[in-house]
Amino acid sequence: MPHQIAIKRLSRPGGHRRALLRSLATSFFLHEKIETTSTKAKAIARVVARLITQARRGDLHSRRLVASYLLDERVAKKLCDHIAPAFKERNGGFTRITKTRVRPGDAAELSVIELVRDADRAA
């Protein structure tokens, strides 16, 4: 039994897994909320946290690193200009994962992953 595995493999080879995570991260920042399987939501939460932390720095190098990971330049600009500054005072916990339903076709557990805003915490 393998212990202390850092990442979920998601039953995919490395290149396919990286492409999947990049695509999910791009969609997540574009819509600020996506519905996916619970395992993928947990995997994407780590990626999203790292990208937000990188984008919060705000310098040119950070912008280029974020843009190199995301698939769309407009999404990278949105992340650096609008989303990351909103989390300037937060040390973590940028996302919320809520289990929603079971998919009828394959009985996969689906979850919604969304950005946590300070207005949500005050309510």
N, C-alpha and C positions, 0 to 999 in steps of 0.2 A: 504494500500500500504506500503510494507516494505521500510524503508529508511536506508541509510548508511550500506548496506550489504557489508562486506569486500571482500567476495570471490564469484565468480560465481559458481553456483551449477552444471551447465552443465547437468541438468536432470538426475543425477545419485546419488545413495547413497554414503555416505562418503568414504567407503572403495574402491568402484569402482572408484570414482573420484580421490582418492589419487593414486591408481594404474595407472590410465590413465595419470596423470601428471608426475609420475615417469617414465613411459614408453616414453612419449613425450620428457621429459628432456634428457633422455638417448639417444634417437634417434637424438635429436637436437645437443648435444655435439659430437656425433659420426660423423654426416654429416655436422655440422655447418650451416645447412639450411634445413628446412622442409616446406612442404606445408600442411596446415590444415585449418579448418574452422576459420573464423575471431575471433569468441568467444574463441575457444581453444587457438589461437595464443596469444590473450590478457592475458588469464589465465596463459599460460606457460611463458610469458615474465616476470611476477613477480617471478616465481619460479627460472628461469634462472638467474635473477639479484641477487637473494639471494645466489644462489650457487656460482656464480662468486665472489661475495663479500666475501663469506666465504673462498673460495679457495685462494683468494689473500693474506690472512694472512700467509699461507704457513707453519704453524706449524703442528705437528703430529695430534693434536686434530682436527684441521680444516679438514685435509685430511680424517680422519676417519668419521667425520660428513658428508662430501660430499660423501664418498664411501658408507655410510649407506643409503643415499637417492637414489643414482643412482643404476641401476640394473646390471651394468657391471664394474668390477674392472679396466679393460683397459680404459674405458671411464673416470673413475674417475682419473686415472693417467694422461690421456691426458689433462683433465681439469686443474689439479693442476700443471702440468709441462709445458704445452705449451699455453693453452688458457688464464688462469688467469694472468700470468706474462705480457702478451701483454696488459692487461687492468690495469696495476699497477698505471698509472698516470690519469686514467679516474675516475670520481666521479659517473658516472651513464650513462644511455643511452647505454647499451651494445648491444641492439638488435634493429633491424629495421623490422617493419611489413609493407608489401606492399600488397595491395589488388590486386588479379590477375584475377579471373574469377568467374562465377557462375556455380556450379556443375549442370549438366543437370538432373540428377536423382531426386534430391530433392530441387533444386534451392537454395542450401546453398552457402553463399558467402565464397569463399576460399581466403586465404592469404598465402604469403610466409613470414616466420620469419627467419631472418639470423643475424649472428654476424656483428657488425659494426667494421670495422678495421680503423686505422688511415690513411691508404693509401686511403680509400674510402672518407674520409673527406677532404683530400688534393686535390683530383681530382676535 
